[in-house]
């Protein structure tokens, strides 16, 4: 049974509700009192003598450069190990303090950590939590036996990630937990990929869309929960590559509408799921191809020329935005590539204009777009802190280095914030939110630079200091040396709704050799570690790991690589 507690602020009276929860009430603003912090405490696995729990703290007061969360247990629970926080226990009192890498907690920002514990008897949720000595408003959840909440409509919010826990895909979680060391991240929220029509009802006995939504209701308990869906089945999908080609041919737009989008929209509109915050990321790795990989570019491919001519990418994205956005609890985000794809002057503005065309096609309007997502199709570093775009070495601009190559941006955060400003300037909502996929862009480990490179010349300066250790920005498949990035969190920076793991860590980008399959997936040489490249990566080696399976299939070696090189590091 779900158990919740709401703790009062100091000097406020208790008003007990029939549910057993307590609420803080401020005269003149009944039911909407601001609280200095909220804590979501969720028992995720409970096997009778032990348990794992996930805790998310949201700070609603002044920004913090360090934090300490405290609670006490009513029973004999003992914390035995944890991750993403320094945990200690004295008697029944537990303290969770920040790690060095997650010490900053901005106003409206959230931080998540988890732990494993033991107990006997009952495993009650703590009644009160304090953040730096101040009592928080708490929504605690029970364990796996929680019944689904009824689908009561939620209030549409500016940021669906704020104040909500994230849906943990049980299928991905089980694969992650089965890996040595994988339990450290197995409870993180990741995207659910609907990459073919059959995925709606489930492939090979796996979970379908309704199964995931029903499980999301169970995980939700009495609090707020977001679930992330990847809408990924455009006609002529991924026209510039072969690893993730889809099942629909370039002209099958009607089939995309009636057999793919319409059934998804019908399920999402079911009132049963009205209390969920459903985030849809629409057609990763599609629209930017029409800018960068069509004639007369040197990087043009015949497939992308076909898709540009028939307009089915724009039609498909517009149709999806229109139909999926009909449900008031659905939040649509469009893919906006990444800085190493669209950060150049001749790509940036043209891409923003194309996004608006797609967002106003097939009945869609800019009001159907809640935001944009970047970096799902890539590994670009979140922040490059050892050099800036306006630095120069011996009179030569960083933009002239071989790595930056005249790009306007050095990392994903600066690109996402600039793209947001551009999109707002051409008519998208001023409250537009951005998502940055940090599932594979940590670039940690022993090779992570600790400062700028030598100032011998601009290339030694950039190459010696850059966190992103790819051979070239154009490399995208199963990258050697990559690591998990920032853990999913809400409101991490200005204009950014969340850092997310939309691409589930451990799922292959593509096969390193040709593999027969019935999934419509081809073989792309960029996934072959022996490939010496093409104009998109300036004829460099691909940097891909060997022995990779088909895209979307579990790739243990990549998962281990990501954990080994995680930054912030895993504890």
MARPA-186970 format. One record per residue (C-alpha): x, y, z; residue in one letter. Coordinates in steps of 0.5 Angstrom, whole numbers, padded with zeros to 4 digits, always signed. Layout:
BEGIN
XYZA;...
end
This chain:
BEGIN
+0000+0000+0000X;+0003+0007-0002X;+0004+0011+0005X;+0005+0018+0004X;+0007+0024+0009X;+0007+0031+0008X;+0011+0035+0014X;+0009+0042+0016X;+0014+0048+0016X;+0015+0051+0023X;+0010+0055+0026X;+0004+0052+0021X;-0001+0048+0024X;-0003+0041+0022X;-0009+0040+0018X;-0011+0033+0018X;-0014+0030+0012X;-0018+0024+0011X;-0012+0020+0007X;-0008+0021+0013X;-0003+0026+0010X;-0002+0033+0013X;-0002+0039+0009X;+0001+0046+0010X;-0004+0051+0010X;-0002+0059+0009X;-0008+0064+0010X;-0010+0067+0004X;-0007+0062-0001X;-0010+0055+0001X;-0008+0049-0002X;-0002+0052-0006X;+0003+0054+0000X;+0010+0054-0002X;+0015+0049+0001X;+0022+0050+0002X;+0024+0043-0001X;+0020+0037-0003X;+0023+0030-0002X;+0021+0023-0006X;+0023+0017-0002X;+0021+0011-0006X;+0022+0003-0004X;+0024+0000-0011X;+0025-0007-0009X;+0023-0010-0002X;+0025-0018-0001X;+0023-0018+0006X;+0029-0018+0010X;+0032-0012+0005X;+0031-0007+0000X;+0033-0001-0004X;+0030+0006-0004X;+0031+0012-0009X;+0031+0019-0006X;+0030+0025-0010X;+0031+0032-0007X;+0028+0038-0010X;+0030+0045-0007X;+0025+0051-0007X;+0029+0056-0003X;+0036+0059-0004X;+0041+0056-0009X;+0046+0051-0005X;+0053+0049-0006X;+0053+0043-0001X;+0047+0040+0002X;+0045+0035+0008X;+0039+0031+0008X;+0037+0027+0015X;+0031+0023+0017X;+0030+0017+0022X;+0027+0011+0022X;+0021+0008+0026X;+0024+0001+0026X;+0030-0003+0025X;+0032-0001+0018X;+0040+0000+0017X;+0043+0003+0011X;+0048-0002+0008X;+0051+0002+0002X;+0049+0008-0003X;+0050+0011-0009X;+0050+0019-0011X;+0051+0021-0004X;+0055+0020+0003X;+0051+0016+0007X;+0052+0015+0015X;+0047+0012+0020X;+0047+0013+0028X;+0042+0009+0031X;+0035+0010+0027X;+0038+0017+0025X;+0041+0017+0017X;+0044+0023+0014X;+0045+0023+0006X;+0050+0029+0004X;+0052+0031-0002X;+0058+0028-0006X;+0063+0033-0009X;+0060+0032-0016X;+0053+0034-0014X;+0054+0039-0009X;+0050+0045-0013X;+0043+0045-0012X;+0040+0051-0015X;+0033+0054-0014X;+0028+0049-0017X;+0034+0044-0018X;+0033+0037-0016X;+0038+0031-0014X;+0037+0024-0013X;+0041+0018-0010X;+0040+0011-0008X;+0041+0006-0003X;+0041-0001+0000X;+0039-0003+0007X;+0036-0009+0011X;+0031-0009+0016X;+0026-0014+0020X;+0019-0013+0022X;+0016-0007+0018X;+0019-0003+0013X;+0016+0004+0014X;+0017+0010+0010X;+0020+0016+0015X;+0015+0021+0017X;+0020+0027+0017X;+0026+0029+0012X;+0030+0036+0014X;+0034+0039+0008X;+0040+0043+0012X;+0035+0043+0018X;+0029+0045+0015X;+0023+0041+0014X;+0021+0039+0007X;+0014+0037+0004X;+0015+0029+0003X;+0011+0024-0002X;+0014+0017+0000X;+0012+0011-0003X;+0011+0004-0002X;+0014-0002-0005X;+0013-0006-0011X;+0006-0008-0009X;+0003-0001-0009X;-0004-0001-0013X;-0004+0003-0019X;-0007+0010-0018X;-0014+0011-0021X;-0013+0016-0027X;-0015+0022-0024X;-0012+0028-0029X;-0006+0032-0027X;-0005+0039-0027X;-0001+0041-0033X;+0006+0044-0031X;+0011+0048-0034X;+0016+0043-0033X;+0014+0035-0033X;+0020+0033-0030X;+0020+0038-0024X;+0018+0035-0017X;+0016+0028-0020X;+0020+0021-0020X;+0022+0018-0027X;+0019+0011-0030X;+0024+0006-0029X;+0023+0001-0035X;+0023-0006-0032X;+0026-0009-0038X;+0032-0005-0038X;+0033-0005-0031X;+0033-0012-0031X;+0039-0012-0036X;+0043-0007-0032X;+0042-0010-0025X;+0045-0017-0028X;+0051-0014-0030X;+0057-0013-0025X;+0056-0007-0022X;+0050-0005-0026X;+0046-0005-0019X;+0049+0002-0018X;+0045+0005-0024X;+0039+0000-0025X;+0034+0004-0022X;+0035+0010-0026X;+0029+0013-0031X;+0031+0011-0039X;+0027+0012-0045X;+0022+0007-0048X;+0023+0006-0055X;+0017+0005-0060X;+0022+0004-0066X;+0017+0000-0070X;+0009-0002-0070X;+0010-0008-0067X;+0013-0005-0061X;+0006-0002-0059X;+0004-0009-0057X;+0010-0012-0055X;+0016-0015-0059X;+0017-0023-0057X;+0013-0023-0051X;+0016-0016-0048X;+0012-0010-0045X;+0008-0006-0050X;+0006+0001-0049X;+0000-0001-0044X;+0004-0005-0040X;+0009+0000-0039X;+0004+0005-0038X;+0000+0001-0033X;+0007-0001-0029X;+0008+0007-0029X;+0002+0008-0025X;+0004+0002-0020X;+0011+0006-0019X;+0007+0013-0019X;+0004+0011-0012X;+0001+0018-0009X;+0006+0022-0012X;+0008+0025-0019X;+0011+0021-0024X;+0014+0022-0031X;+0015+0017-0037X;+0019+0018-0043X;+0017+0015-0050X;+0021+0015-0056X;+0017+0016-0062X;+0022+0013-0067X;+0019+0010-0074X;+0019+0015-0079X;+0018+0013-0087X;+0025+0013-0089X;+0028+0013-0082X;+0035+0015-0081X;+0037+0017-0088X;+0044+0018-0087X;+0046+0012-0084X;+0044+0005-0084X;+0045+0002-0077X;+0038+0004-0075X;+0034+0004-0081X;+0027+0003-0080X;+0021-0002-0083X;+0017+0004-0087X;+0020+0006-0094X;+0020+0013-0096X;+0013+0014-0098X;+0009+0010-0093X;+0007+0016-0089X;+0000+0014-0089X;+0002+0007-0086X;+0006+0011-0081X;+0000+0015-0079X;-0006+0010-0079X;-0002+0004-0076X;+0003+0007-0072X;+0002+0014-0069X;-0006+0013-0069X;-0006+0007-0064X;+0000+0011-0060X;-0005+0017-0059X;-0011+0013-0057X;-0007+0009-0052X;-0004+0016-0049X;-0011+0019-0049X;-0014+0013-0045X;-0017+0017-0038X;-0014+0011-0034X;-0007+0015-0035X;-0009+0022-0034X;-0005+0022-0028X;+0002+0021-0031X;+0006+0026-0034X;+0008+0023-0041X;+0014+0026-0045X;+0014+0024-0052X;+0021+0025-0056X;+0019+0025-0063X;+0023+0022-0068X;+0030+0022-0066X;+0036+0023-0072X;+0031+0025-0077X;+0030+0033-0079X;+0037+0035-0078X;+0039+0030-0084X;+0035+0035-0089X;+0039+0040-0087X;+0046+0037-0087X;+0046+0031-0091X;+0042+0033-0098X;+0045+0036-0104X;+0049+0040-0105X;+0053+0038-0099X;+0059+0034-0100X;+0055+0029-0094X;+0049+0028-0098X;+0046+0022-0099X;+0041+0019-0104X;+0036+0017-0099X;+0036+0024-0095X;+0035+0027-0102X;+0029+0023-0103X;+0026+0025-0096X;+0027+0032-0097X;+0024+0032-0104X;+0017+0028-0101X;+0017+0032-0095X;+0015+0026-0091X;+0019+0027-0085X;+0016+0034-0084X;+0009+0031-0085X;+0011+0025-0080X;+0013+0030-0075X;+0008+0035-0075X;+0002+0029-0075X;+0005+0026-0069X;+0006+0033-0065X;-0002+0034-0067X;-0004+0027-0065X;+0000+0026-0059X;-0001+0033-0056X;-0009+0032-0056X;-0008+0029-0049X;-0007+0034-0044X;-0002+0030-0040X;+0003+0029-0046X;+0009+0033-0047X;+0012+0033-0054X;+0020+0035-0055X;+0023+0035-0062X;+0030+0032-0063X;+0035+0038-0065X;+0041+0034-0066X;+0047+0036-0062X;+0052+0041-0063X;+0057+0037-0067X;+0052+0037-0072X;+0048+0043-0072X;+0053+0048-0069X;+0056+0051-0075X;+0053+0058-0078X;+0050+0054-0084X;+0047+0049-0080X;+0044+0052-0074X;+0039+0057-0077X;+0037+0053-0082X;+0035+0047-0078X;+0031+0052-0073X;+0027+0054-0079X;+0026+0047-0081X;+0023+0045-0074X;+0018+0050-0074X;+0016+0048-0081X;+0015+0041-0078X;+0011+0044-0072X;+0006+0047-0077X;+0005+0042-0081X;-0001+0037-0081X;-0005+0041-0077X;+0000+0042-0071X;+0002+0048-0068X;+0008+0051-0064X;+0003+0050-0058X;+0004+0042-0059X;+0011+0043-0058X;+0013+0043-0050X;+0021+0043-0052X;+0027+0040-0056X;+0032+0035-0054X;+0039+0034-0056X;+0045+0029-0056X;+0041+0023-0056X;+0044+0021-0062X;+0051+0023-0060X;+0056+0023-0054X;+0058+0031-0054X;+0060+0033-0047X;+0056+0037-0043X;+0061+0042-0041X;+0068+0043-0044X;+0071+0047-0038X;+0078+0047-0040X;+0077+0052-0046X;+0072+0057-0049X;+0070+0058-0056X;+0072+0065-0055X;+0079+0063-0053X;+0085+0064-0057X;+0092+0061-0057X;+0098+0065-0060X;+0093+0070-0064X;+0089+0064-0067X;+0082+0063-0065X;+0080+0056-0061X;+0074+0056-0067X;+0080+0055-0072X;+0083+0048-0068X;+0082+0042-0072X;+0077+0039-0066X;+0072+0045-0066X;+0073+0047-0074X;+0069+0053-0074X;+0063+0051-0070X;+0060+0056-0065X;+0060+0052-0059X;+0064+0047-0055X;+0059+0043-0052X;+0052+0041-0051X;+0050+0046-0045X;+0052+0052-0049X;+0049+0049-0056X;+0042+0047-0052X;+0041+0054-0049X;+0043+0058-0056X;+0038+0054-0060X;+0033+0055-0055X;+0034+0062-0056X;+0034+0062-0063X;+0027+0058-0063X;+0024+0063-0058X;+0026+0068-0063X;+0022+0065-0069X;+0016+0064-0065X;+0016+0058-0061X;+0014+0059-0054X;+0018+0063-0049X;+0017+0058-0044X;+0020+0053-0048X;+0024+0047-0045X;+0030+0043-0047X;+0033+0036-0045X;+0040+0034-0046X;+0041+0027-0046X;+0047+0025-0042X;+0047+0018-0042X;+0053+0017-0045X;+0057+0024-0045X;+0061+0023-0038X;+0068+0022-0041X;+0071+0020-0035X;+0076+0015-0032X;+0083+0016-0032X;+0084+0020-0039X;+0080+0025-0037X;+0084+0032-0037X;+0084+0036-0031X;+0086+0043-0034X;+0088+0046-0041X;+0092+0043-0046X;+0099+0046-0047X;+0099+0053-0051X;+0104+0050-0056X;+0099+0052-0061X;+0091+0052-0061X;+0091+0044-0063X;+0095+0042-0057X;+0091+0047-0052X;+0084+0044-0055X;+0086+0037-0055X;+0090+0037-0049X;+0084+0040-0045X;+0078+0037-0048X;+0074+0032-0044X;+0070+0029-0051X;+0076+0024-0053X;+0073+0022-0059X;+0077+0022-0065X;+0072+0026-0069X;+0066+0030-0067X;+0062+0026-0073X;+0064+0019-0070X;+0057+0017-0067X;+0057+0009-0066X;+0059+0005-0060X;+0064+0010-0058X;+0071+0007-0054X;+0072+0011-0048X;+0065+0014-0047X;+0062+0014-0040X;+0056+0015-0037X;+0054+0023-0036X;+0050+0027-0031X;+0045+0023-0027X;+0038+0025-0030X;+0035+0031-0026X;+0030+0036-0027X;+0032+0044-0028X;+0039+0043-0028X;+0041+0050-0031X;+0037+0056-0034X;+0033+0054-0040X;+0034+0046-0039X;+0028+0042-0036X;+0032+0036-0035X;+0038+0032-0036X;+0036+0025-0038X;+0038+0018-0040X;+0033+0018-0047X;+0038+0013-0050X;+0038+0007-0045X;+0046+0006-0043X;+0048-0001-0046X;+0043-0001-0052X;+0048-0002-0058X;+0048+0004-0063X;+0049-0001-0069X;+0052-0008-0071X;+0060-0008-0072X;+0058-0012-0078X;+0053-0014-0083X;+0047-0019-0079X;+0041-0021-0082X;+0035-0019-0078X;+0027-0018-0079X;+0028-0011-0076X;+0030-0007-0082X;+0036-0005-0079X;+0042-0005-0084X;+0050-0005-0083X;+0053+0002-0083X;+0061+0002-0083X;+0061+0008-0078X;+0060+0002-0073X;+0066-0002-0076X;+0072-0001-0072X;+0076-0002-0078X;+0073+0003-0082X;+0077+0009-0084X;+0071+0014-0085X;+0068+0019-0090X;+0067+0026-0091X;+0062+0027-0084X;+0068+0025-0080X;+0074+0028-0084X;+0076+0021-0086X;+0078+0018-0079X;+0077+0012-0076X;+0070+0011-0073X;+0072+0010-0066X;+0067+0004-0065X;+0067-0002-0060X;+0068-0009-0064X;+0063-0014-0063X;+0057-0010-0063X;+0050-0013-0064X;+0044-0010-0068X;+0042-0003-0066X;+0038-0003-0059X;+0040-0010-0057X;+0044-0011-0051X;+0051-0010-0051X;+0055-0012-0045X;+0062-0009-0047X;+0059-0002-0048X;+0055-0002-0042X;+0061-0004-0038X;+0065+0002-0042X;+0060+0007-0040X;+0060+0005-0032X;+0068+0005-0032X;+0068+0012-0035X;+0062+0015-0032X;+0063+0022-0030X;+0061+0024-0025X;+0064+0017-0023X;+0060+0012-0020X;+0061+0010-0012X;
end
